[in-house]
Amino acid sequence: MPDLFQTPDDEALALVRRLLSKSTHAALAVKRPGAPGPSVTRIALVCDPTGVPMSLISTLAPHTTALQADPACALLVGDPGTKGDPLTHPRLTLHATARFVPVDAPERPALRAHYLAQRPKAQLYVDFADFGFVLFDVADGLLNAGFGKAYVLSPADLNLT
């Protein structure tokens, strides 16, 4: 079977940056401990000042428990448009490892301020005891930019190196 993935060009990389900077949420796929299959949920999404995807999640959520048991995960970024076939709209899959930010970590105040600048409504719960920040260290990605436009992305392509 032929390799259907292309080498990312400037247009593809610009689309990746646009998807990451404009997306307000992502689908998060995790492995469920002791369950027969994975689980997917929607999370709020922001990129930290260095471009690393991050979110604020509750320890009460099943996906947090799953990530604590096995931090391997995937994020799907991009929304189908309001018109047309949802499969023709661009989307980005990121294969990552979740890294929880301890409450007493020196970088937490800066991450908190950055997150709230992007998601001001989170001010209502950001300091609840069960909420914490998680960073997604991306190993690689896949960009589907439309019919016949599929790309494999390295961390360098994602500006995460």
N, C-alpha and C positions, 0 to 999 in steps of 0.2 A: 504494500500500500504506500503511495507516495506521501511525503511529508507535506501537509497542507498548510503549515505555518510559515509565515513570511518573516523576514528580518525587519524589526521595527524601523520605520523611517521617521523623519521629523514630524510629519503629519500624525502618525500613530502616537508618537511620544507626546505631542501637544494634546491629543485627545485623552491620553492617560492622565496628564496633569489637570486637565479640565474636569474629568470625572472625579478625581480625588479632591480637588479644591471646591467643587460645587455640590458634591453629594452631602446630604444631611443625615443619611442613614445607609446602612448596609445590611445584607443578609449574612448572618454568622452561622457557619456550619461547625458543629462540634461532634465529638465521639461521646456517646452516652455511656457512662460506666455501667457495666453489667447488662446493657441493653443490646438487642440484636442489630440495631442500626443507628445511624447518625441522627442528629436533630438539627433543625434550622430555626433561627429566630431573627427578628429584626432588632438592630441596635442603632443608637445614635452614633454618628461618625464625625470625627474631626481629625485633621492631621496636625501633629505637634509642630513646633517651630522648625524642626529639621525635616519634616515631611513624613514622619512615621505615623501610620494610622493609629488612632486611639479612641477609646470610649470610656464612659462612666457607667459602671454596671453594679447591680446589687448582689450581695452575697446570698440573698434569698432566691435568686433566679437559678433555675436548673442549669442554664448554660454556664454560669459561674462555677458551679460544682463540677461540671464536666471539664471545664478548662483547668481547674485546679488538679483534677485527676490526670488529665492528659492535655497539655497546652497546645498540641497540634490542632490547627483549625484552618478554615478558609473563609474569606470574605467575598461577597458578590456586591459590586458597586455599580450603580446605574439603574435608571428607571425606564420602563417602557414609556413611550410617548402616549399621548391621549388618542392618537389616531394611528391606524395602520397595524401591521403585524408586529407584535411585541418582539419577535425574534430579529427584526431588522434594526432595532435600536442598539446603540453601543453599550457594552457591558465589560466589566473588568473583574476577573477572578484573581484574588491574591491568596497564595498559600503561605501560611504564617505560623508563628509560635507566639502564644499569648504570654506577656510578661506583666505581672501585677506590680503596681507601684505601691510600696509600703506607705502607710499614713505618715511615718516620720522620715521619709526619704527627702533629702535636701532639694530635689527637683520638683517635689509635689506642689509647693506654692506657685511656682511658675507655670506648671501644667494646669493647675486649677484656674489661674487667671486667664491663660490662653483659651482654655476650654469655655469658660464663661463668656469670654469676648465673642466666641462663635455661637454659643448656645446659652443665651442669657436666662432663658426659662429654667435651666438646670439649677439656678440659684436657690430654687425652692427646696432642693433635696441634696445638693452637692455635699453638704456637711453632715448628712445623716450617717450614723455609725455603720450602717450596712452597705454604704456606697463607696466605691473605690475606682481608681483609674487603672485601665489596662492598656498597654501598648502592644501593638501587633508587629513583631519583627518579621518582615516579609522575606521569604526565601526566593520566590519567583512569582510570576504572574502570567495570566493569559488574557489577551485583549481580543474581543470579538467586536470589530468596528463596523460590522455589516456584512452582507453577503460577499463571500470570497475575500474577506479582509480579516484574517486571523493571525495573531502574533504571539510568540513566546517572549516573555520579558524577564530580564535578569534584574537583580537589585540595582545594578548600575543604570539600567534603562529607567528604573523607577526613582532614580536619584536618592537611593537609600544606602549608598555605600560611602 
